């Protein structure tokens, strides 16, 4: 009877877990295919995200990699099934020393919120993610917007929390989550446009996100956002040995 009760409980847990969901904590494992950028030579394996770094395990010995978090310039989760790992690994003389980017397609599952939350907690470097982490607390402000970009834009909502900014949209791959440390600057271009310039691309590369406001920003939205982004930048700069904001 006791064994039967355990089996029933296990079946109940299995029923409520979504297909392809990851374990609640590290290491996280994803079945992936590495995209080499051409039609041949793709390898399949497992991407393992752990406490000390990220590992790509595969039977293709030339593709096996292990990166500590210090070896990674930026992690990009571009959709629930598409990731990039930007590294300091050199591509060779023919590419003039360009650093290597590893592109992965997730097969048989998706990137879960728990994985994104772990990475945001684990690394201080900017993380690009279209998959939202687990978010607690109520938002401070919301604003309906359209993301302007070449080609087809997207419509969604900017959501400001006390410690993060979100752009949510139903268009695949277009959502973004930013910690304030991941934002380079914010600027009101005019009465109906807001620019968010975020660290995207590794190193100090930035990408501009211009949002057209569908209505006036709620009172206090921009001031609260500006204060948090610039306070974070000031705090980071004040930790540098050469920073001196006061009198000797």
C-alpha positions as CSV (number, residue, x, y, z in Angstrom):
1,X,0.0,0.0,0.0
2,X,2.8,2.4,0.9
3,X,4.6,1.7,-2.4
4,X,1.4,2.2,-4.3
5,X,0.9,5.6,-2.6
6,X,4.4,6.7,-3.7
7,X,3.6,5.6,-7.3
8,X,0.4,7.6,-7.3
9,X,2.1,10.7,-5.9
10,X,4.9,10.4,-8.6
11,X,2.3,10.2,-11.3
12,X,0.5,13.2,-10.0
13,X,3.7,15.3,-10.1
14,X,4.4,14.1,-13.6
15,X,1.0,15.2,-14.8
16,X,1.5,18.8,-13.6
17,X,5.0,19.3,-14.9
18,X,5.0,20.7,-18.5
19,X,6.6,18.7,-21.3
20,X,10.3,19.5,-21.7
21,X,10.5,21.3,-18.3
22,X,13.8,21.4,-16.6
23,X,14.7,20.4,-13.0
24,X,14.2,23.1,-10.4
25,X,17.9,23.7,-9.9
26,X,21.3,23.2,-11.6
27,X,22.7,21.5,-13.4
28,X,20.2,22.2,-16.2
29,X,20.5,20.0,-19.3
30,X,19.1,20.8,-22.7
31,X,19.2,18.5,-25.8
32,X,20.5,20.7,-28.6
33,X,21.8,20.9,-32.1
34,X,24.7,23.2,-32.8
35,X,24.1,25.4,-35.8
36,X,27.4,25.9,-37.7
37,X,25.9,28.5,-40.0
38,X,25.8,26.2,-43.0
39,X,23.8,23.2,-44.2
40,X,26.4,20.5,-43.3
41,X,28.4,19.6,-40.2
42,X,25.8,20.3,-37.5
43,X,26.4,18.3,-34.3
44,X,23.9,17.1,-31.6
45,X,24.5,16.9,-27.9
46,X,23.7,18.2,-24.5
47,X,24.2,21.7,-23.2
48,X,24.8,21.6,-19.5
49,X,24.4,24.8,-17.4
50,X,25.9,24.4,-14.0
51,X,27.3,26.4,-11.0
52,X,30.8,26.8,-12.5
53,X,30.0,27.2,-16.2
54,X,28.5,25.8,-19.3
55,X,29.5,22.6,-21.1
56,X,28.6,21.3,-24.5
57,X,28.7,17.5,-24.6
58,X,28.7,15.8,-27.9
59,X,30.1,12.7,-29.7
60,X,31.8,15.1,-32.2
61,X,35.1,15.6,-30.5
62,X,35.9,18.8,-32.4
63,X,32.7,20.4,-31.0
64,X,33.2,19.5,-27.3
65,X,33.5,22.7,-25.2
66,X,33.6,23.7,-21.5
67,X,33.4,27.4,-20.6
68,X,33.6,28.9,-17.2
69,X,31.4,32.0,-16.8
70,X,34.6,34.1,-17.0
71,X,35.1,32.6,-20.5
72,X,31.7,33.8,-21.7
73,X,31.2,37.3,-23.1
74,X,27.4,37.0,-23.2
75,X,24.7,34.4,-23.1
76,X,21.8,35.1,-25.4
77,X,18.4,33.3,-25.1
78,X,16.8,34.5,-28.3
79,X,13.7,32.2,-28.0
80,X,12.6,29.2,-25.9
81,X,14.4,27.0,-28.5
82,X,17.3,29.2,-29.6
83,X,20.5,30.1,-27.7
84,X,23.9,31.7,-28.4
85,X,27.0,31.6,-26.3
86,X,29.4,34.4,-27.2
87,X,32.9,33.5,-26.1
88,X,36.5,34.9,-26.2
89,X,37.6,32.0,-28.2
90,X,39.5,33.2,-31.3
91,X,38.2,32.2,-34.7
92,X,41.7,32.2,-36.3
93,X,43.8,34.3,-38.5
94,X,41.4,34.3,-41.4
95,X,38.8,36.0,-39.3
96,X,41.2,38.7,-37.9
97,X,40.9,37.5,-34.4
98,X,37.1,37.7,-34.2
99,X,35.7,35.9,-31.2
100,X,33.6,32.8,-31.7
101,X,29.9,32.5,-31.2
102,X,28.2,29.1,-30.6
103,X,24.6,28.8,-31.8
104,X,22.3,26.1,-30.5
105,X,18.8,25.0,-31.3
106,X,17.0,23.2,-28.5
107,X,15.4,20.0,-29.6
108,X,12.7,18.1,-27.7
109,X,12.2,20.7,-25.0
110,X,12.4,24.5,-24.3
111,X,14.3,26.8,-22.1
112,X,12.5,27.2,-18.8
113,X,12.1,30.3,-16.6
114,X,14.1,28.5,-13.9
115,X,17.2,28.4,-16.1
116,X,16.9,32.1,-17.0
117,X,16.5,33.0,-13.3
118,X,19.6,30.9,-12.5
119,X,21.7,32.6,-15.1
120,X,20.7,36.1,-14.0
121,X,21.6,35.2,-10.5
122,X,24.9,33.5,-11.5
123,X,26.5,36.1,-13.7
124,X,26.9,39.8,-13.4
125,X,27.5,40.2,-17.2
126,X,24.6,41.2,-19.3
127,X,22.3,38.4,-20.3
128,X,20.1,38.8,-23.4
129,X,16.8,36.9,-23.0
130,X,13.5,36.7,-24.7
131,X,12.4,34.1,-22.1
132,X,11.2,35.7,-18.9
133,X,12.6,34.6,-15.6
134,X,10.5,34.0,-12.5
135,X,9.3,37.4,-11.4
136,X,8.0,38.3,-7.9
137,X,6.2,41.4,-6.8
138,X,3.9,43.8,-8.5
139,X,5.0,46.1,-11.3
140,X,5.4,49.8,-10.7
141,X,4.2,50.9,-14.1
142,X,2.9,49.6,-17.4
143,X,2.8,51.2,-20.9
144,X,1.4,49.9,-24.2
145,X,4.0,50.4,-26.9
146,X,5.1,49.4,-30.4
147,X,8.8,48.4,-30.9
148,X,10.0,50.2,-34.0
149,X,12.5,48.3,-36.1
150,X,13.5,47.7,-39.7
151,X,11.0,45.4,-41.4
152,X,8.2,44.3,-39.1
153,X,7.9,45.8,-35.7
154,X,6.0,44.3,-32.7
155,X,3.3,45.5,-30.3
156,X,3.5,44.8,-26.6
157,X,3.9,46.4,-23.2
158,X,6.8,47.8,-21.2
159,X,6.6,46.7,-17.6
160,X,8.7,48.4,-14.9
161,X,9.5,46.6,-11.7
162,X,11.6,47.8,-8.8
163,X,14.6,45.9,-10.0
164,X,14.0,45.1,-13.7
165,X,12.4,46.2,-16.9
166,X,10.4,43.9,-19.3
167,X,9.2,44.2,-22.8
168,X,6.5,41.6,-23.4
169,X,5.1,40.8,-26.8
170,X,3.4,37.8,-28.4
171,X,5.8,38.0,-31.4
172,X,8.4,35.1,-31.0
173,X,11.9,36.2,-30.0
174,X,11.0,39.9,-29.6
175,X,10.4,40.0,-25.8
176,X,13.2,41.2,-23.6
177,X,14.1,41.2,-19.9
178,X,16.6,43.7,-18.6
179,X,18.2,44.1,-15.2
180,X,19.1,47.8,-14.8
181,X,22.8,47.0,-15.0
182,X,22.1,45.6,-18.5
183,X,20.8,48.9,-19.7
184,X,23.2,51.5,-21.0
185,X,20.8,54.4,-21.2
186,X,17.2,55.5,-21.4
187,X,16.0,58.6,-23.3
188,X,12.7,60.2,-24.2
189,X,13.2,61.1,-27.9
190,X,10.0,63.1,-28.0
191,X,6.6,63.0,-26.5
192,X,5.7,59.6,-28.0
193,X,9.0,57.8,-28.4
194,X,11.2,56.2,-25.7
195,X,14.7,54.7,-26.4
196,X,16.2,51.9,-24.3
197,X,19.8,51.2,-25.2
198,X,20.9,47.9,-23.8
199,X,24.1,45.8,-23.8
200,X,23.5,43.3,-26.5
201,X,26.3,41.7,-28.5
202,X,29.0,41.1,-25.9
203,X,31.8,43.4,-24.6
204,X,30.4,47.0,-24.6
205,X,28.3,46.6,-27.7
206,X,24.8,48.1,-27.4
207,X,21.5,47.8,-29.2
208,X,18.9,50.5,-29.4
209,X,15.2,49.6,-28.8
210,X,12.9,52.5,-29.8
211,X,9.4,52.2,-28.6
212,X,6.5,54.3,-29.8
213,X,4.1,55.0,-27.0
214,X,0.5,54.3,-27.7
215,X,-0.5,56.9,-25.1
216,X,1.2,59.1,-22.6
217,X,3.5,57.4,-20.2
218,X,2.0,57.1,-16.7
219,X,3.1,59.9,-14.4
220,X,6.4,58.9,-12.8
221,X,7.3,56.1,-15.2
222,X,10.2,57.7,-16.9
223,X,11.6,59.4,-13.8
224,X,11.5,56.0,-12.0
225,X,13.2,54.2,-14.9
226,X,15.8,56.9,-15.4
227,X,16.7,57.0,-11.7
228,X,17.1,53.2,-11.5
229,X,19.3,52.9,-14.6
230,X,21.5,55.8,-13.7
231,X,21.8,54.9,-10.0
232,X,22.9,51.4,-11.1
233,X,25.5,53.0,-13.4
234,X,26.7,55.3,-10.7
235,X,27.0,52.5,-8.2
236,X,29.0,50.4,-10.6
237,X,31.4,53.3,-11.5
238,X,31.9,54.2,-7.9
239,X,33.4,50.7,-7.3
240,X,36.1,51.3,-9.8
241,X,39.5,52.0,-8.2
242,X,39.9,55.2,-10.3
243,X,36.5,56.6,-9.5
244,X,36.5,59.7,-7.3
245,X,33.2,61.5,-6.9
246,X,34.1,63.4,-3.8
247,X,36.7,65.6,-2.4
248,X,40.1,64.0,-1.4
